[in-house]
Amino acid sequence: MAIFFVAAEVVAGSAAWLGRGLSCVCVQRTDSDASNSFDLTLAQEECLHKLQRRIDVPYDSSIIEHQDALRALWNAAFPEEELHGLISEQWKEMGWQGKDPSTDFRGGGFISLENFLYFARNFPKSFQDLLRKQEGDRSVWEYPFAVAGVNITYMLIQLLDLEAVKPRNLVGATFLKFLAENESAFDLLYCITFKLMDHQWLSMRASYMDFN
């Protein structure tokens, strides 16, 4: 049983419509489910292809647009602290594994950086609360914020079956209905999922050793 919960209240504002729609989608996985696919409307196909093009873009540190996006992420995260370079020990403050964040984007690609930026720009308070671990009873050693964010992008792509020609599960098919209504649906779902992950982390009283 794969259960997908999204609560509207975890991220305020325009994410609420998506939260309500995906409040509880429960999928019983069977052999027949794995072989089935869901038919899409022309609008849904176009939105899926557009999202897949985003997913297929790897992070490339030689591309100016990617460099600028990474700098923008730093400025959104630490507006009062000057970044000394795209390769810097400062990045560890954000939860990257080393001084070069580009090595951590391999699993999520450029879209994971876009997800971060969307979160930071549209829900700055929630973004800062997660970055600085300002809510709840925290462990001394917490999960790495940046690495967690990249992992969430990757997890959502797999869960929603977004690399398939057509969705092969109800969760993916339901999501594409929302994507056809709002092209930012994936970014919104990313924000909600990040908040939910943090809520679950707190409820488990987890520490860094539990992060996987």
DAVENKA-V884911 format. One line per field, one symbol per residue. ss: DSSP state (@ for helix, = for strand, . for the rest). psi: psi as a letter, one per 40 degrees, with the letter a starting at -180 (. if undefined). burial: # if it has 16 or more other C-alpha atoms within 10 Angstrom, else .. Layout:
BEGIN
ss: ???
psi: ???
burial: ???
END
This chain:
BEGIN
ss: .===...@@@.....@@@@@@...===...@@@@@......@@@@@@@@@@@@@@........@@@@@@@@@@@@@@.........=.@@@@@@.....=@@@@....@@@@@@@@@@@@@@.@@@@@@@@.............@@@@@@@@@@@@@@@..........@@@@@@@@@@@@...@@@@@@@@@@@@@@@@@@@....@@@..
psi: hhhhhhhdedhibeeddddddfdghhhhhiddddeiihiiiddddddddddddddehihheehddddddddddddddgdehhheiehieddddefidaegddeeeddeadddddddddddddgddddddddefeiihiidhiihdddddddddddddddefeeidiieiddddddddddddheedddddddddddddddddddefiadeeh.
burial: ....####.##...##.##.##..............#......##.##..##..#..####....##.##.###.##.....#..#...#############.##.##############.##..###..#.#........#############.##..####..###############...#############.#..##...#......
END
